[in-house]
Amino acid sequence: MVYLVEKGRIEPDALDRFQTAIDAANSVWQEVALTGEIAYEMQKIPRETVPDMPDRIIAATASVYRVPVISRDRKIKVSEIETIW
């Protein structure tokens, strides 16, 4: 999210709002650590298809946890990663 704020793609307070949502007692959001398993999964996502490192990390994390990615990113959407949005 810091990367997206720096690029001007999302609002500057997005990280604070997201952290508030995660910290809420009834939150459905969960933070996960960047693990070796996720790093190895990144090797399966071609850099030519998804060139931005943050996007590859997100896609690999979704693959490891077997969940879709919530993204409007065209490069992720045309990859083999399931996307919503």
mmCIF file as gemmi writes it, N, C-alpha and C atoms, coordinates in Angstrom:
data_model
loop_
_atom_site.group_PDB
_atom_site.id
_atom_site.type_symbol
_atom_site.label_atom_id
_atom_site.label_alt_id
_atom_site.label_comp_id
_atom_site.label_asym_id
_atom_site.label_entity_id
_atom_site.label_seq_id
_atom_site.pdbx_PDB_ins_code
_atom_site.Cartn_x
_atom_site.Cartn_y
_atom_site.Cartn_z
_atom_site.occupancy
_atom_site.B_iso_or_equiv
_atom_site.pdbx_formal_charge
_atom_site.auth_seq_id
_atom_site.auth_asym_id
_atom_site.pdbx_PDB_model_num
ATOM 1 N N . MET Axp A 1 ? 0.818 -1.18 0 1 0 ? 1 A 1
ATOM 2 C CA . MET Axp A 1 ? 0 0 0 1 0 ? 1 A 1
ATOM 3 C C . MET Axp A 1 ? 0.868 1.252 0 1 0 ? 1 A 1
ATOM 4 N N . VAL Axp A 2 ? 1.992 1.19 0.681 1 0 ? 2 A 1
ATOM 5 C CA . VAL Axp A 2 ? 2.908 2.332 0.677 1 0 ? 2 A 1
ATOM 6 C C . VAL Axp A 2 ? 3.348 2.62 -0.753 1 0 ? 2 A 1
ATOM 7 N N . TYR Axp A 3 ? 3.662 1.586 -1.49 1 0 ? 3 A 1
ATOM 8 C CA . TYR Axp A 3 ? 4.072 1.718 -2.883 1 0 ? 3 A 1
ATOM 9 C C . TYR Axp A 3 ? 2.983 2.419 -3.7 1 0 ? 3 A 1
ATOM 10 N N . LEU Axp A 4 ? 1.732 2.008 -3.512 1 0 ? 4 A 1
ATOM 11 C CA . LEU Axp A 4 ? 0.627 2.601 -4.264 1 0 ? 4 A 1
ATOM 12 C C . LEU Axp A 4 ? 0.369 4.049 -3.854 1 0 ? 4 A 1
ATOM 13 N N . VAL Axp A 5 ? 0.544 4.358 -2.581 1 0 ? 5 A 1
ATOM 14 C CA . VAL Axp A 5 ? 0.414 5.75 -2.123 1 0 ? 5 A 1
ATOM 15 C C . VAL Axp A 5 ? 1.504 6.589 -2.771 1 0 ? 5 A 1
ATOM 16 N N . GLU Axp A 6 ? 2.744 6.091 -2.751 1 0 ? 6 A 1
ATOM 17 C CA . GLU Axp A 6 ? 3.864 6.828 -3.336 1 0 ? 6 A 1
ATOM 18 C C . GLU Axp A 6 ? 3.669 7.074 -4.829 1 0 ? 6 A 1
ATOM 19 N N . LYS Axp A 7 ? 3.026 6.147 -5.515 1 0 ? 7 A 1
ATOM 20 C CA . LYS Axp A 7 ? 2.774 6.305 -6.946 1 0 ? 7 A 1
ATOM 21 C C . LYS Axp A 7 ? 1.527 7.154 -7.22 1 0 ? 7 A 1
ATOM 22 N N . GLY Axp A 8 ? 0.828 7.545 -6.159 1 0 ? 8 A 1
ATOM 23 C CA . GLY Axp A 8 ? -0.381 8.342 -6.325 1 0 ? 8 A 1
ATOM 24 C C . GLY Axp A 8 ? -1.572 7.543 -6.808 1 0 ? 8 A 1
ATOM 25 N N . ARG Axp A 9 ? -1.516 6.236 -6.645 1 0 ? 9 A 1
ATOM 26 C CA . ARG Axp A 9 ? -2.597 5.363 -7.13 1 0 ? 9 A 1
ATOM 27 C C . ARG Axp A 9 ? -3.733 5.219 -6.125 1 0 ? 9 A 1
ATOM 28 N N . ILE Axp A 10 ? -3.433 5.394 -4.831 1 0 ? 10 A 1
ATOM 29 C CA . ILE Axp A 10 ? -4.476 5.347 -3.802 1 0 ? 10 A 1
ATOM 30 C C . ILE Axp A 10 ? -4.283 6.528 -2.861 1 0 ? 10 A 1
ATOM 31 N N . GLU Axp A 11 ? -5.311 6.808 -2.095 1 0 ? 11 A 1
ATOM 32 C CA . GLU Axp A 11 ? -5.307 7.96 -1.186 1 0 ? 11 A 1
ATOM 33 C C . GLU Axp A 11 ? -4.216 7.836 -0.12 1 0 ? 11 A 1
ATOM 34 N N . PRO Axp A 12 ? -3.614 8.97 0.281 1 0 ? 12 A 1
ATOM 35 C CA . PRO Axp A 12 ? -2.529 8.938 1.27 1 0 ? 12 A 1
ATOM 36 C C . PRO Axp A 12 ? -2.907 8.3 2.61 1 0 ? 12 A 1
ATOM 37 N N . ASP Axp A 13 ? -4.176 8.354 2.987 1 0 ? 13 A 1
ATOM 38 C CA . ASP Axp A 13 ? -4.58 7.786 4.277 1 0 ? 13 A 1
ATOM 39 C C . ASP Axp A 13 ? -5.051 6.333 4.173 1 0 ? 13 A 1
ATOM 40 N N . ALA Axp A 14 ? -4.888 5.717 3.008 1 0 ? 14 A 1
ATOM 41 C CA . ALA Axp A 14 ? -5.381 4.355 2.794 1 0 ? 14 A 1
ATOM 42 C C . ALA Axp A 14 ? -4.777 3.35 3.767 1 0 ? 14 A 1
ATOM 43 N N . LEU Axp A 15 ? -3.487 3.442 4.022 1 0 ? 15 A 1
ATOM 44 C CA . LEU Axp A 15 ? -2.843 2.49 4.94 1 0 ? 15 A 1
ATOM 45 C C . LEU Axp A 15 ? -3.406 2.638 6.35 1 0 ? 15 A 1
ATOM 46 N N . ASP Axp A 16 ? -3.583 3.875 6.799 1 0 ? 16 A 1
ATOM 47 C CA . ASP Axp A 16 ? -4.157 4.097 8.14 1 0 ? 16 A 1
ATOM 48 C C . ASP Axp A 16 ? -5.579 3.542 8.227 1 0 ? 16 A 1
ATOM 49 N N . ARG Axp A 17 ? -6.372 3.78 7.201 1 0 ? 17 A 1
ATOM 50 C CA . ARG Axp A 17 ? -7.745 3.27 7.204 1 0 ? 17 A 1
ATOM 51 C C . ARG Axp A 17 ? -7.767 1.746 7.175 1 0 ? 17 A 1
ATOM 52 N N . PHE Axp A 18 ? -6.866 1.155 6.413 1 0 ? 18 A 1
ATOM 53 C CA . PHE Axp A 18 ? -6.801 -0.3 6.348 1 0 ? 18 A 1
ATOM 54 C C . PHE Axp A 18 ? -6.364 -0.882 7.689 1 0 ? 18 A 1
ATOM 55 N N . GLN Axp A 19 ? -5.37 -0.268 8.326 1 0 ? 19 A 1
ATOM 56 C CA . GLN Axp A 19 ? -4.915 -0.754 9.636 1 0 ? 19 A 1
ATOM 57 C C . GLN Axp A 19 ? -6.044 -0.668 10.663 1 0 ? 19 A 1
ATOM 58 N N . THR Axp A 20 ? -6.824 0.388 10.601 1 0 ? 20 A 1
ATOM 59 C CA . THR Axp A 20 ? -7.971 0.513 11.497 1 0 ? 20 A 1
ATOM 60 C C . THR Axp A 20 ? -8.959 -0.623 11.253 1 0 ? 20 A 1
ATOM 61 N N . ALA Axp A 21 ? -9.189 -0.95 9.992 1 0 ? 21 A 1
ATOM 62 C CA . ALA Axp A 21 ? -10.101 -2.051 9.657 1 0 ? 21 A 1
ATOM 63 C C . ALA Axp A 21 ? -9.563 -3.389 10.153 1 0 ? 21 A 1
ATOM 64 N N . ILE Axp A 22 ? -8.264 -3.608 10.018 1 0 ? 22 A 1
ATOM 65 C CA . ILE Axp A 22 ? -7.658 -4.861 10.487 1 0 ? 22 A 1
ATOM 66 C C . ILE Axp A 22 ? -7.771 -4.976 12.009 1 0 ? 22 A 1
ATOM 67 N N . ASP Axp A 23 ? -7.562 -3.859 12.698 1 0 ? 23 A 1
ATOM 68 C CA . ASP Axp A 23 ? -7.565 -3.864 14.158 1 0 ? 23 A 1
ATOM 69 C C . ASP Axp A 23 ? -8.96 -3.968 14.772 1 0 ? 23 A 1
ATOM 70 N N . ALA Axp A 24 ? -10 -3.761 13.992 1 0 ? 24 A 1
ATOM 71 C CA . ALA Axp A 24 ? -11.368 -3.823 14.509 1 0 ? 24 A 1
ATOM 72 C C . ALA Axp A 24 ? -11.666 -5.226 15.039 1 0 ? 24 A 1
ATOM 73 N N . ALA Axp A 25 ? -12.398 -5.285 16.121 1 0 ? 25 A 1
ATOM 74 C CA . ALA Axp A 25 ? -12.705 -6.556 16.771 1 0 ? 25 A 1
ATOM 75 C C . ALA Axp A 25 ? -13.426 -7.528 15.841 1 0 ? 25 A 1
ATOM 76 N N . ASN Axp A 26 ? -14.277 -7.032 14.975 1 0 ? 26 A 1
ATOM 77 C CA . ASN Axp A 26 ? -15.059 -7.898 14.084 1 0 ? 26 A 1
ATOM 78 C C . ASN Axp A 26 ? -14.485 -7.946 12.665 1 0 ? 26 A 1
ATOM 79 N N . SER Axp A 27 ? -13.211 -7.667 12.508 1 0 ? 27 A 1
ATOM 80 C CA . SER Axp A 27 ? -12.586 -7.585 11.194 1 0 ? 27 A 1
ATOM 81 C C . SER Axp A 27 ? -12.547 -8.932 10.477 1 0 ? 27 A 1
ATOM 82 N N . VAL Axp A 28 ? -12.784 -8.879 9.176 1 0 ? 28 A 1
ATOM 83 C CA . VAL Axp A 28 ? -12.643 -10.071 8.348 1 0 ? 28 A 1
ATOM 84 C C . VAL Axp A 28 ? -11.275 -10.091 7.675 1 0 ? 28 A 1
ATOM 85 N N . TRP Axp A 29 ? -10.489 -9.012 7.843 1 0 ? 29 A 1
ATOM 86 C CA . TRP Axp A 29 ? -9.162 -8.901 7.239 1 0 ? 29 A 1
ATOM 87 C C . TRP Axp A 29 ? -8.131 -9.562 8.125 1 0 ? 29 A 1
ATOM 88 N N . GLN Axp A 30 ? -7.089 -10.096 7.504 1 0 ? 30 A 1
ATOM 89 C CA . GLN Axp A 30 ? -6.014 -10.739 8.249 1 0 ? 30 A 1
ATOM 90 C C . GLN Axp A 30 ? -4.687 -10.427 7.579 1 0 ? 30 A 1
ATOM 91 N N . GLU Axp A 31 ? -3.707 -10.045 8.361 1 0 ? 31 A 1
ATOM 92 C CA . GLU Axp A 31 ? -2.359 -9.831 7.831 1 0 ? 31 A 1
ATOM 93 C C . GLU Axp A 31 ? -1.637 -11.168 7.77 1 0 ? 31 A 1
ATOM 94 N N . VAL Axp A 32 ? -0.838 -11.348 6.734 1 0 ? 32 A 1
ATOM 95 C CA . VAL Axp A 32 ? -0.006 -12.548 6.633 1 0 ? 32 A 1
ATOM 96 C C . VAL Axp A 32 ? 1.432 -12.117 6.36 1 0 ? 32 A 1
ATOM 97 N N . ALA Axp A 33 ? 2.353 -12.885 6.868 1 0 ? 33 A 1
ATOM 98 C CA . ALA Axp A 33 ? 3.773 -12.579 6.691 1 0 ? 33 A 1
ATOM 99 C C . ALA Axp A 33 ? 4.261 -13.041 5.316 1 0 ? 33 A 1
ATOM 100 N N . LEU Axp A 34 ? 5.253 -12.348 4.817 1 0 ? 34 A 1
ATOM 101 C CA . LEU Axp A 34 ? 5.924 -12.775 3.586 1 0 ? 34 A 1
ATOM 102 C C . LEU Axp A 34 ? 6.865 -13.911 3.973 1 0 ? 34 A 1
ATOM 103 N N . THR Axp A 35 ? 6.554 -15.103 3.533 1 0 ? 35 A 1
ATOM 104 C CA . THR Axp A 35 ? 7.301 -16.294 3.927 1 0 ? 35 A 1
ATOM 105 C C . THR Axp A 35 ? 8.145 -16.828 2.77 1 0 ? 35 A 1
ATOM 106 N N . GLY Axp A 36 ? 8.98 -17.776 3.096 1 0 ? 36 A 1
ATOM 107 C CA . GLY Axp A 36 ? 9.755 -18.451 2.058 1 0 ? 36 A 1
ATOM 108 C C . GLY Axp A 36 ? 8.852 -19.147 1.061 1 0 ? 36 A 1
ATOM 109 N N . GLU Axp A 37 ? 7.753 -19.716 1.525 1 0 ? 37 A 1
ATOM 110 C CA . GLU Axp A 37 ? 6.816 -20.384 0.632 1 0 ? 37 A 1
ATOM 111 C C . GLU Axp A 37 ? 6.256 -19.404 -0.405 1 0 ? 37 A 1
ATOM 112 N N . ILE Axp A 38 ? 5.93 -18.203 0.035 1 0 ? 38 A 1
ATOM 113 C CA . ILE Axp A 38 ? 5.43 -17.179 -0.879 1 0 ? 38 A 1
ATOM 114 C C . ILE Axp A 38 ? 6.536 -16.765 -1.849 1 0 ? 38 A 1
ATOM 115 N N . ALA Axp A 39 ? 7.742 -16.6 -1.346 1 0 ? 39 A 1
ATOM 116 C CA . ALA Axp A 39 ? 8.865 -16.228 -2.216 1 0 ? 39 A 1
ATOM 117 C C . ALA Axp A 39 ? 9.08 -17.277 -3.309 1 0 ? 39 A 1
ATOM 118 N N . TYR Axp A 40 ? 9.024 -18.552 -2.947 1 0 ? 40 A 1
ATOM 119 C CA . TYR Axp A 40 ? 9.185 -19.608 -3.947 1 0 ? 40 A 1
ATOM 120 C C . TYR Axp A 40 ? 8.025 -19.623 -4.933 1 0 ? 40 A 1
ATOM 121 N N . GLU Axp A 41 ? 6.823 -19.317 -4.464 1 0 ? 41 A 1
ATOM 122 C CA . GLU Axp A 41 ? 5.651 -19.276 -5.341 1 0 ? 41 A 1
ATOM 123 C C . GLU Axp A 41 ? 5.788 -18.165 -6.384 1 0 ? 41 A 1
ATOM 124 N N . MET Axp A 42 ? 6.508 -17.1 -6.047 1 0 ? 42 A 1
ATOM 125 C CA . MET Axp A 42 ? 6.724 -15.996 -6.987 1 0 ? 42 A 1
ATOM 126 C C . MET Axp A 42 ? 7.428 -16.474 -8.253 1 0 ? 42 A 1
ATOM 127 N N . GLN Axp A 43 ? 8.226 -17.524 -8.135 1 0 ? 43 A 1
ATOM 128 C CA . GLN Axp A 43 ? 8.937 -18.046 -9.305 1 0 ? 43 A 1
ATOM 129 C C . GLN Axp A 43 ? 7.976 -18.57 -10.363 1 0 ? 43 A 1
ATOM 130 N N . LYS Axp A 44 ? 6.762 -18.91 -9.972 1 0 ? 44 A 1
ATOM 131 C CA . LYS Axp A 44 ? 5.769 -19.45 -10.906 1 0 ? 44 A 1
ATOM 132 C C . LYS Axp A 44 ? 5.015 -18.341 -11.642 1 0 ? 44 A 1
ATOM 133 N N . ILE Axp A 45 ? 5.229 -17.104 -11.241 1 0 ? 45 A 1
ATOM 134 C CA . ILE Axp A 45 ? 4.539 -15.972 -11.861 1 0 ? 45 A 1
ATOM 135 C C . ILE Axp A 45 ? 5.537 -15.261 -12.765 1 0 ? 45 A 1
ATOM 136 N N . PRO Axp A 46 ? 5.407 -15.415 -14.06 1 0 ? 46 A 1
ATOM 137 C CA . PRO Axp A 46 ? 6.397 -14.851 -14.977 1 0 ? 46 A 1
ATOM 138 C C . PRO Axp A 46 ? 6.513 -13.331 -14.84 1 0 ? 46 A 1
ATOM 139 N N . ARG Axp A 47 ? 7.735 -12.867 -14.756 1 0 ? 47 A 1
ATOM 140 C CA . ARG Axp A 47 ? 7.988 -11.424 -14.659 1 0 ? 47 A 1
ATOM 141 C C . ARG Axp A 47 ? 7.47 -10.707 -15.899 1 0 ? 47 A 1
ATOM 142 N N . GLU Axp A 48 ? 7.477 -11.371 -17.022 1 0 ? 48 A 1
ATOM 143 C CA . GLU Axp A 48 ? 6.975 -10.771 -18.251 1 0 ? 48 A 1
ATOM 144 C C . GLU Axp A 48 ? 5.471 -10.518 -18.165 1 0 ? 48 A 1
ATOM 145 N N . THR Axp A 49 ? 4.762 -11.352 -17.416 1 0 ? 49 A 1
ATOM 146 C CA . THR Axp A 49 ? 3.315 -11.213 -17.268 1 0 ? 49 A 1
ATOM 147 C C . THR Axp A 49 ? 2.969 -10.197 -16.191 1 0 ? 49 A 1
ATOM 148 N N . VAL Axp A 50 ? 3.603 -10.324 -15.029 1 0 ? 50 A 1
ATOM 149 C CA . VAL Axp A 50 ? 3.359 -9.421 -13.901 1 0 ? 50 A 1
ATOM 150 C C . VAL Axp A 50 ? 4.715 -8.842 -13.496 1 0 ? 50 A 1
ATOM 151 N N . PRO Axp A 51 ? 5.115 -7.705 -14.087 1 0 ? 51 A 1
ATOM 152 C CA . PRO Axp A 51 ? 6.47 -7.2 -13.892 1 0 ? 51 A 1
ATOM 153 C C . PRO Axp A 51 ? 6.742 -6.505 -12.551 1 0 ? 51 A 1
ATOM 154 N N . ASP Axp A 52 ? 5.735 -5.898 -11.94 1 0 ? 52 A 1
ATOM 155 C CA . ASP Axp A 52 ? 5.97 -5.157 -10.692 1 0 ? 52 A 1
ATOM 156 C C . ASP Axp A 52 ? 6.112 -6.115 -9.515 1 0 ? 52 A 1
ATOM 157 N N . MET Axp A 53 ? 7.195 -5.958 -8.759 1 0 ? 53 A 1
ATOM 158 C CA . MET Axp A 53 ? 7.462 -6.842 -7.622 1 0 ? 53 A 1
ATOM 159 C C . MET Axp A 53 ? 6.306 -6.866 -6.608 1 0 ? 53 A 1
ATOM 160 N N . PRO Axp A 54 ? 5.747 -5.719 -6.207 1 0 ? 54 A 1
ATOM 161 C CA . PRO Axp A 54 ? 4.634 -5.786 -5.252 1 0 ? 54 A 1
ATOM 162 C C . PRO Axp A 54 ? 3.458 -6.614 -5.781 1 0 ? 54 A 1
ATOM 163 N N . ASP Axp A 55 ? 3.175 -6.499 -7.072 1 0 ? 55 A 1
ATOM 164 C CA . ASP Axp A 55 ? 2.079 -7.273 -7.654 1 0 ? 55 A 1
ATOM 165 C C . ASP Axp A 55 ? 2.396 -8.764 -7.661 1 0 ? 55 A 1
ATOM 166 N N . ARG Axp A 56 ? 3.644 -9.102 -7.901 1 0 ? 56 A 1
ATOM 167 C CA . ARG Axp A 56 ? 4.039 -10.514 -7.885 1 0 ? 56 A 1
ATOM 168 C C . ARG Axp A 56 ? 3.936 -11.094 -6.478 1 0 ? 56 A 1
ATOM 169 N N . ILE Axp A 57 ? 4.285 -10.297 -5.478 1 0 ? 57 A 1
ATOM 170 C CA . ILE Axp A 57 ? 4.164 -10.747 -4.088 1 0 ? 57 A 1
ATOM 171 C C . ILE Axp A 57 ? 2.698 -10.991 -3.75 1 0 ? 57 A 1
ATOM 172 N N . ILE Axp A 58 ? 1.843 -10.059 -4.147 1 0 ? 58 A 1
ATOM 173 C CA . ILE Axp A 58 ? 0.406 -10.203 -3.884 1 0 ? 58 A 1
ATOM 174 C C . ILE Axp A 58 ? -0.134 -11.436 -4.593 1 0 ? 58 A 1
ATOM 175 N N . ALA Axp A 59 ? 0.217 -11.615 -5.845 1 0 ? 59 A 1
ATOM 176 C CA . ALA Axp A 59 ? -0.269 -12.766 -6.611 1 0 ? 59 A 1
ATOM 177 C C . ALA Axp A 59 ? 0.232 -14.077 -6.011 1 0 ? 59 A 1
ATOM 178 N N . ALA Axp A 60 ? 1.489 -14.126 -5.62 1 0 ? 60 A 1
ATOM 179 C CA . ALA Axp A 60 ? 2.048 -15.342 -5.021 1 0 ? 60 A 1
ATOM 180 C C . ALA Axp A 60 ? 1.379 -15.644 -3.683 1 0 ? 60 A 1
ATOM 181 N N . THR Axp A 61 ? 1.114 -14.611 -2.911 1 0 ? 61 A 1
ATOM 182 C CA . THR Axp A 61 ? 0.439 -14.804 -1.618 1 0 ? 61 A 1
ATOM 183 C C . THR Axp A 61 ? -0.952 -15.385 -1.841 1 0 ? 61 A 1
ATOM 184 N N . ALA Axp A 62 ? -1.67 -14.835 -2.805 1 0 ? 62 A 1
ATOM 185 C CA . ALA Axp A 62 ? -3.003 -15.351 -3.12 1 0 ? 62 A 1
ATOM 186 C C . ALA Axp A 62 ? -2.93 -16.807 -3.563 1 0 ? 62 A 1
ATOM 187 N N . SER Axp A 63 ? -1.921 -17.13 -4.335 1 0 ? 63 A 1
ATOM 188 C CA . SER Axp A 63 ? -1.759 -18.508 -4.799 1 0 ? 63 A 1
ATOM 189 C C . SER Axp A 63 ? -1.493 -19.462 -3.641 1 0 ? 63 A 1
ATOM 190 N N . VAL Axp A 64 ? -0.612 -19.068 -2.732 1 0 ? 64 A 1
ATOM 191 C CA . VAL Axp A 64 ? -0.298 -19.92 -1.571 1 0 ? 64 A 1
ATOM 192 C C . VAL Axp A 64 ? -1.532 -20.15 -0.712 1 0 ? 64 A 1
ATOM 193 N N . TYR Axp A 65 ? -2.309 -19.09 -0.493 1 0 ? 65 A 1
ATOM 194 C CA . TYR Axp A 65 ? -3.493 -19.201 0.37 1 0 ? 65 A 1
ATOM 195 C C . TYR Axp A 65 ? -4.743 -19.635 -0.394 1 0 ? 65 A 1
ATOM 196 N N . ARG Axp A 66 ? -4.593 -19.824 -1.706 1 0 ? 66 A 1
ATOM 197 C CA . ARG Axp A 66 ? -5.695 -20.271 -2.559 1 0 ? 66 A 1
ATOM 198 C C . ARG Axp A 66 ? -6.917 -19.364 -2.438 1 0 ? 66 A 1
ATOM 199 N N . VAL Axp A 67 ? -6.648 -18.059 -2.586 1 0 ? 67 A 1
ATOM 200 C CA . VAL Axp A 67 ? -7.711 -17.058 -2.578 1 0 ? 67 A 1
ATOM 201 C C . VAL Axp A 67 ? -7.542 -16.17 -3.809 1 0 ? 67 A 1
ATOM 202 N N . PRO Axp A 68 ? -8.618 -15.55 -4.294 1 0 ? 68 A 1
ATOM 203 C CA . PRO Axp A 68 ? -8.479 -14.638 -5.427 1 0 ? 68 A 1
ATOM 204 C C . PRO Axp A 68 ? -7.856 -13.317 -4.996 1 0 ? 68 A 1
ATOM 205 N N . VAL Axp A 69 ? -7.31 -12.609 -5.949 1 0 ? 69 A 1
ATOM 206 C CA . VAL Axp A 69 ? -6.735 -11.282 -5.718 1 0 ? 69 A 1
ATOM 207 C C . VAL Axp A 69 ? -7.809 -10.246 -6.017 1 0 ? 69 A 1
ATOM 208 N N . ILE Axp A 70 ? -7.931 -9.263 -5.154 1 0 ? 70 A 1
ATOM 209 C CA . ILE Axp A 70 ? -8.821 -8.135 -5.42 1 0 ? 70 A 1
ATOM 210 C C . ILE Axp A 70 ? -7.962 -7.075 -6.089 1 0 ? 70 A 1
ATOM 211 N N . SER Axp A 71 ? -8.144 -6.898 -7.388 1 0 ? 71 A 1
ATOM 212 C CA . SER Axp A 71 ? -7.276 -5.992 -8.138 1 0 ? 71 A 1
ATOM 213 C C . SER Axp A 71 ? -7.92 -5.548 -9.438 1 0 ? 71 A 1
ATOM 214 N N . ARG Axp A 72 ? -7.603 -4.304 -9.836 1 0 ? 72 A 1
ATOM 215 C CA . ARG Axp A 72 ? -7.994 -3.811 -11.156 1 0 ? 72 A 1
ATOM 216 C C . ARG Axp A 72 ? -6.815 -3.877 -12.117 1 0 ? 72 A 1
ATOM 217 N N . ASP Axp A 73 ? -5.664 -4.307 -11.629 1 0 ? 73 A 1
ATOM 218 C CA . ASP Axp A 73 ? -4.452 -4.324 -12.433 1 0 ? 73 A 1
ATOM 219 C C . ASP Axp A 73 ? -4.624 -5.242 -13.638 1 0 ? 73 A 1
ATOM 220 N N . ARG Axp A 74 ? -4.485 -4.678 -14.836 1 0 ? 74 A 1
ATOM 221 C CA . ARG Axp A 74 ? -4.676 -5.456 -16.074 1 0 ? 74 A 1
ATOM 222 C C . ARG Axp A 74 ? -3.701 -6.61 -16.172 1 0 ? 74 A 1
ATOM 223 N N . LYS Axp A 75 ? -2.465 -6.402 -15.742 1 0 ? 75 A 1
ATOM 224 C CA . LYS Axp A 75 ? -1.456 -7.456 -15.889 1 0 ? 75 A 1
ATOM 225 C C . LYS Axp A 75 ? -1.764 -8.645 -14.991 1 0 ? 75 A 1
ATOM 226 N N . ILE Axp A 76 ? -2.266 -8.368 -13.807 1 0 ? 76 A 1
ATOM 227 C CA . ILE Axp A 76 ? -2.658 -9.476 -12.925 1 0 ? 76 A 1
ATOM 228 C C . ILE Axp A 76 ? -3.894 -10.156 -13.502 1 0 ? 76 A 1
ATOM 229 N N . LYS Axp A 77 ? -4.832 -9.371 -14.003 1 0 ? 77 A 1
ATOM 230 C CA . LYS Axp A 77 ? -6.072 -9.936 -14.525 1 0 ? 77 A 1
ATOM 231 C C . LYS Axp A 77 ? -5.843 -10.848 -15.724 1 0 ? 77 A 1
ATOM 232 N N . VAL Axp A 78 ? -4.841 -10.566 -16.553 1 0 ? 78 A 1
ATOM 233 C CA . VAL Axp A 78 ? -4.586 -11.428 -17.718 1 0 ? 78 A 1
ATOM 234 C C . VAL Axp A 78 ? -3.683 -12.617 -17.373 1 0 ? 78 A 1
ATOM 235 N N . SER Axp A 79 ? -3.139 -12.623 -16.171 1 0 ? 79 A 1
ATOM 236 C CA . SER Axp A 79 ? -2.323 -13.764 -15.747 1 0 ? 79 A 1
ATOM 237 C C . SER Axp A 79 ? -3.248 -14.909 -15.364 1 0 ? 79 A 1
ATOM 238 N N . GLU Axp A 80 ? -2.66 -15.987 -14.913 1 0 ? 80 A 1
ATOM 239 C CA . GLU Axp A 80 ? -3.465 -17.142 -14.507 1 0 ? 80 A 1
ATOM 240 C C . GLU Axp A 80 ? -3.99 -17.013 -13.085 1 0 ? 80 A 1
ATOM 241 N N . ILE Axp A 81 ? -3.72 -15.884 -12.429 1 0 ? 81 A 1
ATOM 242 C CA . ILE Axp A 81 ? -4.176 -15.646 -11.066 1 0 ? 81 A 1
ATOM 243 C C . ILE Axp A 81 ? -5.638 -15.226 -11.088 1 0 ? 81 A 1
ATOM 244 N N . GLU Axp A 82 ? -6.47 -15.881 -10.283 1 0 ? 82 A 1
ATOM 245 C CA . GLU Axp A 82 ? -7.882 -15.51 -10.216 1 0 ? 82 A 1
ATOM 246 C C . GLU Axp A 82 ? -8.018 -14.125 -9.59 1 0 ? 82 A 1
ATOM 247 N N . THR Axp A 83 ? -8.794 -13.259 -10.228 1 0 ? 83 A 1
ATOM 248 C CA . THR Axp A 83 ? -8.978 -11.906 -9.708 1 0 ? 83 A 1
ATOM 249 C C . THR Axp A 83 ? -10.462 -11.58 -9.553 1 0 ? 83 A 1
ATOM 250 N N . ILE Axp A 84 ? -10.695 -10.664 -8.639 1 0 ? 84 A 1
ATOM 251 C CA . ILE Axp A 84 ? -12.032 -10.098 -8.421 1 0 ? 84 A 1
ATOM 252 C C . ILE Axp A 84 ? -11.877 -8.608 -8.6 1 0 ? 84 A 1
ATOM 253 N N . TRP Axp A 85 ? -12.769 -8.01 -9.354 1 0 ? 85 A 1
ATOM 254 C CA . TRP Axp A 85 ? -12.881 -6.568 -9.548 1 0 ? 85 A 1
ATOM 255 C C . TRP Axp A 85 ? -12.615 -6.262 -10.932 1 0 ? 85 A 1
